[in-house]
Amino acid sequence: MKYTSTRGGVSDVDFEGVLFSGFAPDGGLFMPQHIPKLNADTLTTWSSFSYKDLVKEVCSLFIPPEAIPKNELNGLIDKALGRFRHKDVVPMSRLESGLNVLEMWHGATHAFKDLAMSCVGQFLDYFLKKNDRHVNILVGTSGDTGSAAIESVRGIPNIDIIVLLPHGRCTEIQERQMTTVIEDNVHVFAVDGTSDELDEPIKKLFMDTEFVRKHNLMSTNSVNWARVMVQIAHFFHGYFQCAATQTNEALPPVEIVVPTGGAGNITAGCIAQKMGLPIQLVAVVNSNDIVHRAVQRGDFSLGDTAMTLASAMDIQEPYNMERILWLAADSDSAKIKEMMDEFNGRKRLKLPQALHGKLLGMMKSCSVTDENILHTIRRCWQENQYLLCPHSAVAVYYHYQQFNINQNL
């Protein structure tokens, strides 16, 4: 398995090279040069696997044994997921009104990013020990990424992590999670502006290949392919929790609703689709609605970043949309480069009609207000005595809307 930039400027990069990268040198994002296609027999076999075993199977498709031997890869994943509080790591709660909630918050920081980040931390440690190297991780965060990244590498001697957080725009608990870690290798700074604004200098920095090489700089934001790779397993696990699979029977479709900010998680869902998993994706955003506008109208244009109750999703420039558009464009890197050059220059882009049609075929979308979030949290508590966080409530709002429509029919 080799990797290529979405903009075509670099290709044939191995997994270790991609793991220790941020943005590709041409400003694009790394993606596999081909997406493995799974047959029905494989999906049936996987349907009985635990979440942890699904992570191992997914990762082994994208990490060749010459990079990490399979038995060592399994050991790294076991260690990464060993800190999670629930025996199933990612359990499913089945609630009233046909609502199924995949609980991805049983990690150290109670954020879903603990799942992928803990694995990435182990992969990094493996290669750093093997090669006697040191790296500096630079992370910009809108809230939950920073603390999950810190927890994944705190105390690892071959890693220093530098986290930039937007001052006054994270929740108090998120900020304390980041600023109260007393480890010599953890460095946290508050910066003025939004998370989108602090991403700009980070992106420019990673395009300076000489600086990156000199300072052994890398990122564990979801620009890092390894984050997206691990998250693919979420969708297989969620699917198998909802759909019974039997030999010689067609696999039923399942709708998976994804609260979306930087679009890393739903990118993983799009890849799972490409691999043959019959899922129907819904990207649900807060009032920072660039993903929703892109899906609904082909309008990929920057807006002002609003502060919402779902603060970790307060993102108006979701860089993983480039990966999704690359998938929709059938890996046409030249087209993606042309489009992203236009977007970076004008901060607005009208998607070509054919590409927009393919994007609509991959997912639906919805935008949710703070009032909708509060109403959803209240309803879920009244019906189930189950407390949603504002980010989960963004997705659950969409479900309640669809449930009400179906009930009226």
C-alpha positions as CSV (number, residue, x, y, z in Angstrom):
1,M,0.0,0.0,0.0
2,K,1.4,3.4,-1.1
3,Y,0.0,6.9,-0.6
4,T,-0.5,9.9,-2.8
5,S,-1.3,13.6,-2.3
6,T,-4.8,14.7,-3.2
7,R,-3.2,17.3,-5.4
8,G,-0.9,14.9,-7.2
9,G,2.4,16.6,-6.3
10,V,3.8,13.5,-4.5
11,S,3.0,9.8,-4.7
12,D,4.4,6.4,-3.8
13,V,4.9,7.4,-0.2
14,D,5.0,4.5,2.3
15,F,2.9,4.4,5.6
16,E,5.8,5.5,7.8
17,G,6.3,8.5,5.6
18,V,2.7,9.5,5.7
19,L,2.4,8.8,9.5
20,F,5.2,11.4,10.2
21,S,3.7,14.0,7.8
22,G,1.2,16.8,8.2
23,F,0.0,18.3,4.9
24,A,1.7,16.9,1.8
25,P,4.5,19.2,0.5
26,D,2.1,20.4,-2.3
27,G,-0.5,21.5,0.3
28,G,-2.7,18.4,-0.3
29,L,-3.6,15.6,2.0
30,F,-2.4,12.0,1.8
31,M,-4.7,9.3,0.7
32,P,-4.2,5.6,-0.3
33,Q,-3.4,5.1,-4.0
34,H,-6.1,2.5,-4.1
35,I,-9.1,1.7,-1.7
36,P,-9.4,-2.1,-0.9
37,K,-12.8,-3.5,-1.9
38,L,-14.2,-6.1,0.5
39,N,-16.4,-8.9,-0.8
40,A,-19.6,-10.2,0.9
41,D,-17.9,-13.1,2.6
42,T,-15.3,-10.8,4.2
43,L,-18.1,-8.5,5.5
44,T,-20.0,-11.5,6.9
45,T,-16.8,-12.7,8.7
46,W,-16.1,-9.3,10.1
47,S,-19.7,-9.0,11.4
48,S,-18.9,-11.1,14.4
49,F,-15.7,-9.2,15.3
50,S,-15.3,-6.9,18.3
51,Y,-14.5,-3.3,17.8
52,K,-10.8,-3.9,18.7
53,D,-10.6,-6.7,16.1
54,L,-12.2,-4.5,13.4
55,V,-9.5,-1.9,14.1
56,K,-6.8,-4.5,13.6
57,E,-8.4,-5.8,10.3
58,V,-8.9,-2.3,8.9
59,C,-5.4,-1.1,9.8
60,S,-3.8,-4.2,8.4
61,L,-5.3,-3.4,5.0
62,F,-3.5,0.0,5.0
63,I,-0.3,-0.9,6.9
64,P,1.7,-3.5,5.1
65,P,3.5,-6.1,7.2
66,E,6.9,-4.9,6.1
67,A,6.0,-1.6,7.8
68,I,4.6,-3.1,11.0
69,P,4.4,-7.0,11.2
70,K,0.8,-8.1,11.9
71,N,1.5,-9.5,15.4
72,E,3.2,-6.3,16.4
73,L,0.4,-4.2,14.9
74,N,-2.1,-6.2,16.9
75,G,-0.1,-5.6,20.1
76,L,0.1,-1.9,19.5
77,I,-3.7,-1.7,19.0
78,D,-4.4,-3.8,22.1
79,K,-2.2,-1.4,24.1
80,A,-3.8,1.7,22.6
81,L,-7.3,0.6,23.4
82,G,-6.5,-0.9,26.8
83,R,-7.2,2.4,28.6
84,F,-10.8,2.6,27.6
85,R,-13.3,2.3,30.5
86,H,-15.9,0.0,28.7
87,K,-15.1,-3.6,28.1
88,D,-16.5,-3.3,24.5
89,V,-14.5,0.0,24.0
90,V,-17.3,1.4,21.8
91,P,-20.7,0.1,23.0
92,M,-24.1,0.8,21.4
93,S,-27.0,2.3,23.4
94,R,-30.4,1.6,22.0
95,L,-32.9,4.3,22.9
96,E,-36.5,5.3,22.3
97,S,-37.7,6.5,18.9
98,G,-35.5,4.1,17.1
99,L,-32.4,6.0,18.2
100,N,-29.1,4.0,18.3
101,V,-26.1,5.9,19.8
102,L,-22.6,4.6,19.2
103,E,-20.8,5.6,22.4
104,M,-17.3,6.7,21.4
105,W,-16.5,8.6,24.6
106,H,-15.1,6.0,27.0
107,G,-11.5,7.1,26.5
108,A,-9.2,9.3,28.6
109,T,-10.7,12.7,27.6
110,H,-14.3,11.6,26.9
111,A,-13.9,12.6,23.2
112,F,-14.3,10.3,20.2
113,K,-10.9,11.3,19.1
114,D,-9.3,9.3,21.9
115,L,-10.0,6.2,19.7
116,A,-7.9,7.0,16.7
117,M,-5.4,9.2,18.6
118,S,-4.5,6.5,21.1
119,C,-3.6,4.2,18.1
120,V,-1.6,6.9,16.3
121,G,0.4,7.5,19.5
122,Q,1.4,3.8,19.6
123,F,2.3,3.8,15.9
124,L,4.5,6.8,16.4
125,D,6.2,5.3,19.5
126,Y,6.9,2.1,17.5
127,F,8.8,3.8,14.7
128,L,10.6,6.3,16.9
129,K,12.0,3.5,19.1
130,K,12.9,1.5,16.1
131,N,14.7,4.3,14.4
132,D,15.9,6.2,17.5
133,R,14.3,9.4,16.3
134,H,12.6,12.4,17.9
135,V,9.7,14.4,16.5
136,N,7.8,17.6,17.3
137,I,4.1,17.3,16.9
138,L,2.2,20.5,16.1
139,V,-1.5,20.5,16.7
140,G,-4.2,23.2,16.2
141,T,-7.4,22.4,18.0
142,S,-11.0,23.6,18.1
143,G,-11.4,21.8,21.5
144,D,-11.3,18.0,21.6
145,T,-8.3,17.3,19.3
146,G,-5.7,18.9,21.5
147,S,-6.5,17.0,24.7
148,A,-6.8,13.7,22.9
149,A,-3.5,14.3,21.2
150,I,-1.8,15.2,24.5
151,E,-3.2,12.0,26.2
152,S,-1.9,9.8,23.3
153,V,1.7,10.9,23.6
154,R,2.2,12.4,27.1
155,G,5.4,11.1,28.7
156,I,6.7,9.5,25.5
157,P,10.4,10.5,25.6
158,N,10.9,10.7,21.8
159,I,8.0,13.1,21.3
160,D,7.3,16.7,22.1
161,I,3.8,18.0,21.4
162,I,2.9,21.7,20.9
163,V,-0.8,22.4,21.0
164,L,-2.4,25.7,19.9
165,L,-5.9,26.4,21.2
166,P,-8.2,29.4,20.2
167,H,-8.4,31.5,23.4
168,G,-11.9,31.7,24.8
169,R,-13.4,29.4,22.2
170,C,-13.0,26.1,23.8
171,T,-15.1,24.8,26.7
172,E,-13.6,25.2,30.2
173,I,-13.2,21.5,30.7
174,Q,-11.4,21.1,27.3
175,E,-9.1,24.0,28.1
176,R,-8.3,22.5,31.5
177,Q,-7.6,19.1,30.0
178,M,-5.0,20.7,27.8
179,T,-3.4,23.2,30.3
180,T,-3.2,21.0,33.4
181,V,-1.0,18.2,32.0
182,I,2.4,18.4,33.8
183,E,4.7,16.5,31.5
184,D,8.0,17.8,30.1
185,N,7.0,16.9,26.6
186,V,3.7,18.8,26.5
187,H,3.6,22.5,25.5
188,V,0.2,24.3,25.2
189,F,-0.4,27.9,24.0
190,A,-3.6,30.0,23.7
191,V,-3.8,32.1,20.6
192,D,-6.0,34.8,19.3
193,G,-8.6,34.0,16.6
194,T,-10.6,31.0,15.6
195,S,-9.5,27.5,15.0
196,D,-9.8,28.1,11.2
197,E,-7.5,31.1,11.5
198,L,-4.8,29.2,13.5
199,D,-4.9,26.4,10.9
200,E,-3.6,28.9,8.2
201,P,-0.1,29.4,9.6
202,I,0.2,25.7,10.5
203,K,-0.6,24.8,6.9
204,K,1.9,27.3,5.5
205,L,4.5,25.9,7.9
206,F,4.1,22.3,6.7
207,M,4.5,23.5,3.1
208,D,8.1,24.7,4.1
209,T,9.7,21.2,3.6
210,E,13.1,22.4,4.7
211,F,11.8,23.7,8.0
212,V,9.7,20.6,8.6
213,R,12.7,18.4,8.0
214,K,15.0,20.5,10.1
215,H,12.7,20.4,13.1
216,N,11.2,16.9,12.6
217,L,7.8,18.5,12.5
218,M,4.6,16.5,12.1
219,S,0.9,16.7,12.9
220,T,-1.7,14.5,14.5
221,N,-4.7,16.6,13.5
222,S,-7.0,14.7,11.1
223,V,-4.8,16.0,8.3
224,N,-2.8,12.9,9.4
225,W,-3.9,9.9,7.4
226,A,-3.5,7.5,10.3
227,R,-6.3,9.3,12.2
228,V,-8.7,8.8,9.4
229,M,-7.6,5.2,8.8
230,V,-8.4,4.1,12.4
231,Q,-11.8,5.9,12.2
232,I,-12.9,3.7,9.3
233,A,-13.4,0.9,11.8
234,H,-16.1,3.0,13.6
235,F,-18.4,2.6,10.6
236,F,-17.9,-1.1,10.2
237,H,-18.5,-1.6,14.0
238,G,-21.6,0.7,13.9
239,Y,-23.0,-1.0,10.8
240,F,-22.6,-4.5,12.3
241,Q,-24.3,-3.4,15.5
242,C,-27.4,-2.4,13.5
243,A,-27.5,-4.9,10.6
244,A,-27.6,-8.7,10.9
245,T,-25.4,-10.2,8.2
246,Q,-26.0,-13.8,6.9
247,T,-24.3,-15.7,4.1
248,N,-26.0,-15.5,0.7
249,E,-28.2,-12.6,1.8
250,A,-27.9,-9.1,0.5
251,L,-26.4,-6.7,3.1
252,P,-29.1,-4.2,4.2
253,P,-28.3,-0.5,4.0
254,V,-27.9,1.4,7.3
255,E,-28.0,5.2,7.7
256,I,-25.2,6.6,9.9
257,V,-25.5,10.2,11.0
258,V,-22.2,11.9,11.8
259,P,-21.7,15.1,13.7
260,T,-19.3,17.0,11.5
261,G,-16.7,19.7,12.1
262,G,-13.4,19.2,10.3
263,A,-14.9,16.3,8.4
264,G,-12.3,13.7,9.3
265,N,-14.7,11.2,10.7
266,I,-17.2,11.4,7.8
267,T,-14.2,11.0,5.4
268,A,-13.6,7.7,7.1
269,G,-17.2,6.8,6.4
270,C,-16.8,7.7,2.7
271,I,-13.8,5.3,2.5
272,A,-15.9,2.6,4.2
273,Q,-18.5,3.1,1.5
274,K,-15.8,2.7,-1.1
275,M,-14.7,-0.5,0.5
276,G,-18.2,-1.9,0.0
277,L,-20.0,-1.2,3.3
278,P,-23.6,-0.4,2.4
279,I,-24.0,2.7,4.6
280,Q,-25.9,5.9,3.9
281,L,-24.1,8.8,5.4
282,V,-25.5,12.1,6.8
283,A,-23.2,14.9,7.7
284,V,-24.8,17.1,10.3
285,V,-23.1,20.4,11.3
286,N,-23.9,23.3,13.6
287,S,-24.4,26.8,12.3
288,N,-20.9,26.7,10.7
289,D,-22.5,25.2,7.7
290,I,-19.9,25.1,4.9
291,V,-20.1,21.2,4.6
292,H,-23.9,21.4,4.4
293,R,-23.9,24.1,1.7
294,A,-21.3,22.1,-0.3
295,V,-23.5,19.0,-0.2
296,Q,-26.8,20.7,-0.7
297,R,-25.9,23.4,-3.3
298,G,-22.3,22.8,-4.3
299,D,-21.4,26.0,-2.5
300,F,-18.0,25.5,-0.9
301,S,-17.5,29.0,0.3
302,L,-15.9,30.3,3.5
303,G,-18.2,32.1,6.0
304,D,-17.5,33.7,9.4
305,T,-16.9,31.2,12.2
306,A,-19.7,31.3,14.7
307,M,-19.4,30.3,18.4
308,T,-21.9,27.6,19.2
309,L,-22.8,25.2,22.0
310,A,-21.0,22.4,20.0
311,S,-17.8,24.4,20.2
312,A,-15.4,21.6,18.9
313,M,-17.3,21.7,15.6
314,D,-17.0,25.5,15.2
315,I,-15.1,25.1,11.9
316,Q,-15.7,26.9,8.6
317,E,-12.7,25.5,6.7
318,P,-12.9,21.7,7.0
319,Y,-9.7,20.5,5.4
320,N,-10.9,16.9,5.1
321,M,-13.5,18.0,2.5
322,E,-10.5,17.9,0.1
323,R,-10.3,14.2,0.7
324,I,-14.0,13.7,0.2
325,L,-13.9,15.7,-3.0
326,W,-10.9,13.6,-4.2
327,L,-12.9,10.5,-3.6
328,A,-15.9,12.0,-5.4
329,A,-13.7,13.0,-8.3
330,D,-12.4,9.4,-8.7
331,S,-8.9,10.4,-7.6
332,D,-8.5,13.1,-10.2
333,S,-5.7,15.0,-8.5
334,A,-5.3,17.6,-11.2
335,K,-9.0,18.6,-10.8
336,I,-8.6,18.8,-7.0
337,K,-5.5,20.9,-7.3
338,E,-7.3,23.3,-9.6
339,M,-10.3,23.5,-7.3
340,M,-8.3,24.0,-4.1
341,D,-6.1,26.6,-5.7
342,E,-9.2,28.6,-6.6
343,F,-10.7,28.1,-3.1
344,N,-7.4,29.1,-1.4
345,G,-7.2,32.2,-3.5
346,R,-10.8,33.4,-3.3
347,K,-12.1,31.5,-0.3
348,R,-15.1,30.4,-2.3
349,L,-15.7,27.6,-4.8
350,K,-18.7,26.4,-6.9
351,L,-18.4,22.7,-7.3
352,P,-18.6,21.4,-10.9
353,Q,-22.1,20.0,-11.5
354,A,-20.9,16.4,-12.1
355,L,-18.8,16.4,-9.0
356,H,-21.6,17.9,-6.9
357,G,-23.8,15.1,-8.2
358,K,-21.4,12.5,-7.0
359,L,-21.1,14.2,-3.6
360,L,-24.9,14.1,-3.2
361,G,-24.7,10.4,-4.0
362,M,-22.2,9.9,-1.1
363,M,-24.1,11.7,1.6
364,K,-26.9,13.9,2.8
365,S,-26.5,16.8,5.2
366,C,-28.2,19.1,7.7
367,S,-27.4,22.2,9.7
368,V,-28.5,22.6,13.4
369,T,-28.9,25.7,15.5
370,D,-28.1,26.1,19.2
371,E,-31.9,26.1,19.9
372,N,-32.2,22.7,18.1
373,I,-29.3,21.4,20.2
374,L,-31.0,22.3,23.5
375,H,-34.3,20.9,22.3
376,T,-32.7,17.6,21.4
377,I,-30.8,17.3,24.7
378,R,-34.1,17.9,26.6
379,R,-36.1,15.4,24.5
380,C,-33.5,12.7,24.7
381,W,-33.4,13.1,28.5
382,Q,-37.1,13.1,28.9
383,E,-37.6,10.0,26.8
384,N,-34.5,8.0,28.0
385,Q,-32.9,9.7,31.0
386,Y,-29.9,9.7,28.6
387,L,-27.7,12.8,28.6
388,L,-26.3,13.9,25.2
389,C,-23.4,16.3,24.8
390,P,-24.1,19.2,22.4
391,H,-21.9,17.5,19.7
392,S,-23.9,14.3,19.8
393,A,-27.1,16.3,20.0
394,V,-26.3,17.8,16.6
395,A,-26.6,14.4,15.0
396,V,-29.5,13.2,17.1
397,Y,-31.5,16.3,16.0
398,Y,-31.4,15.0,12.5
399,H,-32.7,11.6,13.6
400,Y,-35.6,13.1,15.6
401,Q,-36.6,15.2,12.5
402,Q,-36.7,12.1,10.3
403,F,-38.4,10.0,13.0
404,N,-41.2,12.7,13.3
405,I,-41.6,12.8,9.5
406,N,-41.9,9.0,9.3
407,Q,-44.4,9.0,12.2
408,N,-46.6,11.5,10.4
409,L,-46.6,9.4,7.3
